[in-house]
Amino acid sequence: MNDKSDTSRSASQVSRRDFLKAGAAATVLAASGNYAFAQASDEIRIGLIGCGGRGSGAARDAINGSQNVKIVALGDVFQDRLEGCFSGLLKTAEESAELKAKIGVTKEKCFVGFDAYKKVIASGVDMVILATPPGFRPTHLQAAINAGKHVFMEKPVAVDAPGVRTVIAAAAMATQKKLGIVAGTQRRHQNAYVETIKRLHAGAIGDIVAAQCYWNQGGLWMHKRQDSWSDMEWQLRNWLYFTWLSGDHIVEQHLHNIDVINWVMKGHPVKAMGMGGREVRTSPDYGHIFDHFAVEYEYENGARLMSMCRQIDGCANNVSEHVIGTKGDANPGGYIGGAQKWRYEGPGNNPYVQEHTDLVASIRAGKPLNEGKSVAESTLTAIMGRMSAYTGKEITWDQALNSKENLIPFKLDFGPLPTPPVAVPGQTQLI
């Protein structure tokens, strides 16, 4: 997300006519012909939906990852974020002739508003990058697949069970249409993880009986509310702190570690028992999410995962995964202990770039990767932990998957939007 905010007027009132008044600068980015991938050329035309920090980073990773790809369209709900991304692409284009050739955005292909995603999808692209706050991901993914576009999407891919079900259905449709979907669970494209988990699947430590994973760190950014902001704008600019946008940090951030354990286990847990709370980030500035969670998950074979995440300053930090088997133990990121003791010493790689490289290569090979179902299941695993911590109840996989709790506001506009109450275990009801 872009840290800069337009405090002078509501985002709903910003006109595209104001966009990049220095029109000469826009001409640096070359316009491209409107043709489809795999027709006259193998160029892959990419549209970015969500122009904050992660989206801008993903766009750069995409053009660094492959040849003959081009960013041609941008979309965001906020004008200032779109302008920031556009300016960043202009600077990137100045770095080398190769990068300049991979950037073909014009101001006519820049779209602002809640419907910007539709316009990007319809702008003549072959692939879209989905990098908005996660609450929008199911709708955007479904629209992209319906339109026949390949997709790179950031994690998590939903914030509630209805969203997860939408993603699973879209992933199945993508398979039918031979469309690629790669998610921002970059550890699945990191050499050390790939090689280690391949060995674990081959039985290097026997049967997995237990695991631990952690994302414990300090607090993250927060933007003080401006007088000109509506409820909606304030929440969007502080999306981390609202479950309808982020899913809470167990979903938005800790999903990375949870996904690694699901990958090792070749599946998802069957139940969860969790706890958590809001001990330090108690100000209304921080919305209504928790600042710590601890969840015990149980898998179908009886193996148990102890999962822990925290965002509190001044505490011990730990971002890691660990698994225990009948014949040893392992750090899935590069170490195996026990009878087959081993440490990864191969080449490193940038997984943020590699995930884009792998997607594009699979599309060109006619065998597009589809990570939609696996990331949806990891997302639901994290949601299940949040549901248990919020309610104080043991939650089964079927309960989580079939939940009717829909967190997305009925109306998306820059108006009133009350902050939900902070969950109270033992009082908050399971829906």
N, C-alpha and C positions, 0 to 999 in steps of 0.2 A: 504494500500500500504506500502511496505517496504521502509523506509527512506534511506536505504543504496544504493549506486549506484556504479557500476563497471565503473570506469572512465578510465581504462587502455586500453580498446578495445571495439569495437562495439558489441552489444548484438548478432548481427547476426553471429558473428565469434566465439562465445563461444561454445566449444564442450562439450558434455556430458561425454567425457572421463576425463574431468577435475573435474567432479562432485564428491565431497566428497572423496578426496584422502585417507582420513582415512577410508578405507574400513571396518575395524573391527567394527567401530561404527555403520555402516549400518546393521550389523548382529543382532544388538539389536532388530530391528524391524522384527518380524517373518513373513515369507512368508505364504500366505494362498492359499488353493486350489481354482481352477478356476471352481466354480459351481454357478449356478444361485439361487437367492433367491426363497424360497418356493419349492425347490426341496428337497435335503437331509437335509436341515437345515433352520431355520427361521432367520439365520444371514443375516443382510443387509450390503452388501459391498458398500462402499462409495468412490467416486472419487472426488477430489477437483480440480476445474478449476479456477485459479486465486489465487495466493499464497501470496498476500500482507497481510496487517494487518487485513482487514475485513475477507478475506478468511481464514486466519489462525485462527482468532477468531471463525468463523462459524464452522470450523472443530472441534475445542475444544467444542463448544456448542453442536454439534451433538453427540459426544461421551459421554458428560456429561448428555445428555437428555434421553438416552434410553439404555436398556440392549441389548446385542447381536448385536451390530453394530460395524463396523470396517472400519477405513480409510485405503484404500489399494493402492491408486494411486494419483499422483499429477501432475498438469500441469500449466505452466505459460509461457509467452513470454520471460521472463528474467531468466537467470540462477541464478543470485544472489538472486532473490526473492524466487525461488524454494528452493535453499540451505537454506535460512533463515527459511522457513517454515519447511523443513525437520529437521533441527537442533532443532527447537522448539518442534516438535513432539517427537524427541529423549528425550528431557528434560521432556516432559509430561509423557512419558513412564516410567521414573524413579520415578515418584511420588507415584505410587501404582501398585500393581499387576493387579488390575481391569482395570486401564487405559492402562497399557502395553498390555493387552489382546485385547484392542480395536484399536490398531495401528499395521497395518500389511504392511506398505510401505517398499518396497525395491527399490534400485536405478534403477532396471530394469523397475519399474513402475513409474518412474519420467520422464516427457516429457517436452521439451522446444521448443518454437517456436509458430508462428501464428496458426499452425495446431495441437498444443498440445491437444486441446480440443477433436479432433477426436480420438486421441490415448487413452486419458483417458476414453472416452465413450466406446471404443472397448476393454478395458483392463479387462473385466470380472466383472464390477461393476453392482450393482442393482439400484444405485441412484447416482446422481451427485449434487454437490454444485457449483453453478455458481456465482462467485464473482470477475470477471474481471471488468474493467471499463464498464459502462452501454451500451456504443455503440456496444459492442460485444454480448449483451444479446440475441437479437432476433435470431441471427444465431446459437448460442450455444443452446438455448432452443429448437429450431426447430430440430437440429441434435439429441438432447437427446430424445425428444419425438418420432422422427422417429425410433430411435434405441430401443424404449421400456423401457426407464429408468424413474424412478421417479426423481423429481427435487425439490431441494430447491434453490431459486434464490434470490439474493439481489435486492433491489430496487435501482433506477428505472429500468424498464425492457426494455426501449427504449429511444432514444433521438430524434426521428422524427416519423412522421405518418406512413411511410412505415414499420418501425420497430414495431410500435404498432399493425398494421394490421397483421404482422407476428406472434406476440405474441398471439393475439386473435385467430388466426387460429390454432396455436399450442395448445392452451388451449382447444379448441373444440376437437381436435384430441386426447388429453390426456383423455378427458371424454369418448370418444369412446373406447379407449384402456384401460380404468380403471387405469390410471396412476395418481399419486399424484403430485400436484404442490403447494408448499407453498412459499410465498414471504417474504422478510425481512421487511415487515410493521408490526413490532413486537407489536405495540399497539393493534392489533387485537387478540393478545394472552396474553395480560396483564389483570390480574383479575379485577382491578379497572375500566379499560375502558370497558371490556366485560359486567360487571354487570351494569354500568351506562348507557351504550347505549341500553342495553336490556330494561331498565326502560324507556328511552326516546322513544323507539319504541312502548312501551306499552301506551304511552300518558302522561307521568309524567309531561310534561310542555306544553301539548296541541300540536297544529300545529307549526312546526318550521317556523319562519318568517325571521330570520336574523342570521348571524354567523360572527365570526372573527377568524382568525388564524394567527399565527406569528412564524417565526424563524429568530429572529434578534440576531446576535452574532458578535464577533470579527472575524478577518481574520484567515485563515487557513494556513497550511504549503505550502511552495514553494521551489523547488530545482533549484538553479542557474544552468544555462546551462554549461556543460563541453565541452571542445574543441573536445573531441572524439565522442560526440553524434551527430548523424544525426538529421534532423528535426523530423523524426518519433520517435526516441528514446526520444528526449527532450519532445515531446508532451505526449508520453505515461507515462513518469516519472512525468509529471505535468498534469495529465489527468483532474484534476478539472477545468482547465482554458480553455478548448476547448470544444465547443458544440458537436462535433462529438463523443467525449468520455464521457462527463458528462451530456450534455443537458443544461448546466448552472446551477447555484446553486438553482434556483427555482425548477428545476426538480430533481437534485441530492439530495438535502437536504430537501427543503420545502415540497416536496411530502408527507413526513410523516404527516404533519398537514393537508394538503389538503385531504389526504386519510381518515383521521378521519371525516372530514366534509362530504365527500361523503358517508361514512359508516352511519353516522347519518341520512343523507338525503335519503338513500337507492337508490342513483343514482348519476349521473354526472350533471354538469351544462350544460346549452344550449348555453351560450355565455359568452364572457369575454371582458373587457376593461381594459387595463393595461398601466402602465408606468414604467420606470426604467432608469438606466444609469450607468455610470462608472466614479465615482467622485474621488475616492481615489486610487484604484488599476489601475492606468493609465499606468504603465510601461509595455513594451512588455514582461517582465518576467511573467506577469499574463495573457498571451494569449489574448483573445478577448472577454471574458465574461463581464457581468455587475457585479456591486457590490451591487445593490439594486433593488428591484421590489416592486410595489404596484399594485394589480389587484382586480377589482370588478367582481365577477362572479354572474350570475343569473341562478337559477334553474327553472325547468319546472313549479313549483307551484308559481313562482314569488319571492321566498325567495332569498336574496342576501347575498353573502359572501364577506367580506373585507379581503383580503389576503395580507400579508406583509412579506418580508424577506430581510435581510441585512447581509453582511459580512464586517464590517468596525470597526476597533479598536476604543476604546474611546467613544462609544455610548451606550445608554441604551439597555440592552439585554432583550429579551422576547421570550420564546419558549412555546406556549400555544394554546389552542383552547377554544372557548366560543360560545354557541348557545343560542338564544332567542326564546321563544315560546309564544303562546297566554296565557299561564297560569303560566309562570315562566321562569327561565333561568338555564343554567347548564354549568359546566366545565365537558366535557365528560370523563375526567380522574378521576372523583370521587366525584363530588358534584352536587346536584340539589337544586335550590332555588324555592320559590313560595309556593303554597298551599301544595305540597307534599315534603316539605323540607327534604333532606336526604344527608348523607355523607357516602361514602364507608369506612367501618371499618373492612373489612374482611382481610384474609391473603394476604400478598404480594407475588409476584413471580417474577422470572427472565424471562422476555418475550423473551430474546435472546435464552435461553435454551428451553423455553416452545414451541416456534414455531417448533423446531425440534422434541420435544416430541410428539406434536400433529400430525405432519406429519407421523412419524414412526408408531404411534398408529393407525392412520387411514388406513395406508397400511396394517398392520397386521389384522385389523378388516375387510378388504375387502371392505372398503368404503373410498377410498383415497380422501383427501381434494383436492380441485382444486381452488386456488385463482388467477388463471391466468387472467381471464377476469376482475375481480375487480381491480387488481393492474395495468392492462393495461389501464383501464379507468381513474384511478387516475393519472397515468403517462401522459396520453393525456391531462387531465385537466391542469396539470402543463405546458405541452408543449404549450397548447392553450394560457395560460397566457404569456409565453415567446414570442410567435408569436405576440401577441397583443402589448407587450411592445417594441419589436424590430421594428415593423412596424408603431406603433401609430394608428392602425386600430382596430375597434371592430371585433372580430373573433367569428364566430358561431361554434358549435360543429361539424356540418357537414363539414364546411370549414377545420377545424383542422384535422378531421379524414380522409378526402379525399385529403389532401395536398400531392403534388408530391415532396416536398423538401426532398431529400435524402442526409443526412449529411456525410455518411460513405465514406471514400476515395475509389476510384475505385480499387486501387492497395495497398495492405498491404505488405510493405517491409521496410527495414531500409534505406530509401533514402530520397530525397527531399519531403517536404510537406509544402507548404506555409501556413502561418497563415491567416485565413480569416480576412477581415476588421471588425472592431467593428461596430455593427449595429447602424444606425442613424434613430430614429423615424421620419416618414414623408418622408424618402428617401429610406430606405430598403424596398424592394418589397415583397409582399406576394406571395409565390409560392404554 
